[in-house]
Amino acid sequence: MKFGCHLSIRDGYLGAAKKAYAMNAGSFQYFPKNPRSLSVKDYSEEDAALCRVFCKEKGILSVSHSPYPTSLTPHSDEKKIQVIDSLLNDLEITEACGSIGVVVHFGKHASHLTLLESYQLMIELLDETLSEWEGDAKILLENSAGIPGTMGTTLEELVQIRRLCEFPEKIGFCLDTCHAFSCGLWNGSNWNDVLEKGVALGYFDQLEVIHFNNSKYPTGQGKDRHAPIFGKGCITEDQFDQLVQTPELAKLPFILETPKEEIPHEKEIQMLQEKWGI
Ligand SMILES: [Zn+2]
């Protein structure tokens, strides 16, 4: 199993890859640039290329995560242009680092738009971005946390948005286990139904990465608060066991975004490997 965690690029992209290797991780996630801004980064191509070679040599998989202000349903045309430029920059860095794709949160119901218009804006933004992108790195749409019914919380929506885009082959998915639990998509005891539905929809064929997180709050409350995998969250070890043992997920990177002040990630990765093998 390719267990890993989110890592800082304080020491560059190669530095993050080396850190993952030193932690005995099989995968990692990183912010391609400042996570609080949409400014385009003039990155070091050399550092990114070294990261790509190192990961290939060591068999480490990676994904990047778009900065926090990235919204697929922006409130103005000006912000929309910023998001597209930023996403193209993220994709370029992601490709240069040899990563699978850049994780992007599903859009939200924009206050100035109807729900239908919000989906339309999201598709428009994805189309405009991907019409300018020729690389192999994909946009990886992440399922949302939220009360049941919130935008981006069902497999049907994820699959349908991808299908309605002009370049579906450039879009994959990221499944966040805490978000799925928060919105009741996976309530801890219906994994077989989720799996069956996902297979029928073709969701699992496009799933590229798992955000592997426990939840501090019970299912259905819509709260996005991550907890360590073992012992401290509302998802039990047996419930995780069912998910981790799913053959459809066996080759995917499992990335921890758990609070490392509660358990250091190095220790948590070791616990995952002891429980579910390397
Ligand atoms: Zn996540």
Boltz pocket constraint, residues with backbone or C-beta under 6 A from the ligand:
constraints:
  - pocket:
      binder: B
      contacts: [[A, 142], [A, 176], [A, 211], [A, 257]]
      max_distance: 6.0
